[in-house]
Amino acid sequence: MSASGSSGKRKSYTVEYKKAIVEESWGKNVVQFCKEKMLDHRLVQKWRAEYTNLSEKVESGMAKKRKIGCGRQPMYTELESLVSEWVADRRAKTLVVTRAEIQEYALAVLPQFDISPEQFKASQHWVDNFLERNDLSLRRSTTLFSARVTCILTIRLDGT
């Protein structure tokens, strides 16, 4: 057992789920209800005490697990915004952007921001997080897409 007294991994519940559990548990034996739902009865009692707060959050649309802006912020925001603009520009020109190209470009523009290569490595982990932070995804190109483009280009070139 761990120091906290539980042997399982810590779980996280959404505000909507908490509110639904509290509403479902009204008028029932909390201990029996929690056994059925496989929840700790102290947790449900705590949620019951916070019910008005939970309801307000759900109704106002503030039912996020974390507040906006919480958590660790990126260290080089200016660099990331420049790289993000570069990626958007390349995609607007329908050019393929790879992870390696993002890394290379980020390392190439480091001197503009007085950042040394020892401070910023543009690792795979950074690229993954950068893509997630900017809602970008890189997908493997398919031969079907390139075949369609070739077919469309030949049709238009032929005038048919």
HELIX and SHEET records of a PDB file:
HELIX    1   1 VAL A   15  SER A   25  1                                  11    
HELIX    2   2 VAL A   30  LYS A   37  1                                   8    
HELIX    3   3 HIS A   41  ALA A   49  1                                   9    
HELIX    4   4 TYR A   51  SER A   60  1                                  10    
HELIX    5   5 THR A   77  ALA A   92  1                                  16    
HELIX    6   6 ARG A   99  ALA A  108  1                                  10    
HELIX    7   7 LEU A  110  PHE A  113  5                                   4    
HELIX    8   8 GLN A  124  ARG A  133  1                                  10    
HELIX    9   9 THR A  143  ASP A  158  1                                  16    
END                                                                             
